[in-house]
Amino acid sequence: MEVSSSTGSANIQVDVMKKAQETQAQQVLKVLESAQEQSKEVTAQKTGVGGNLNITG
């Protein structure tokens, strides 16, 4: 039984799409993590808790 070239190329396309989706998912996670870190920094600055304390005296 021979595998037709169209079936083979369809399988390749599915693999490429899966890899693209995985890459996109990883990028979205990185963006969300970055946004979460920025949110923590802003909260720390507003509350005065964190590494950036502005103490003048």
Secondary structure as UniProt FT lines:
FT   HELIX           5..47
//
